[in-house]
Amino acid sequence: MSRPRVSLPDTAAPGEIITIRALISHVMENGQRRDSSGEVVPRRIIHRFTCDFNGEPVFACDLDTAIAANPYFEFTAKVPESGTFQFEWHDDDGSVYTDERPITVT
């Protein structure tokens, strides 16, 4: 089962640039490997990752078969106000894994 993990500060100063780290435990099967009986293991990867802050896009990327298992992202964001970061990982099988993290501007 895929499990997202996100790390970011609980608080920030107005306009501060923070570092966000996001990781999801996922096999990222590329669809080119064969199992022990010679059958192709179906492709199953996280093909899209997004991060929004209070509904506004902060970061997004599309992934393909060259991405290793357990994809990890590290990026920065400017925090103008208190709010919530929303994260989504979209899987080839139609699953969407989500996480939310609040941040308080002091």
Buried (B, 14 or more C-beta within 10 A) or exposed (E): EBEBEBEBEEEBEEEBEBEBEBBBEBEBBBEEEEEEEEEEEEBBBBBBBBBBBEEEEBBEEEBEEEBEEBBEBEEEBEBBEBBEBBBBBBBBEEEEBEBEBEBEBE
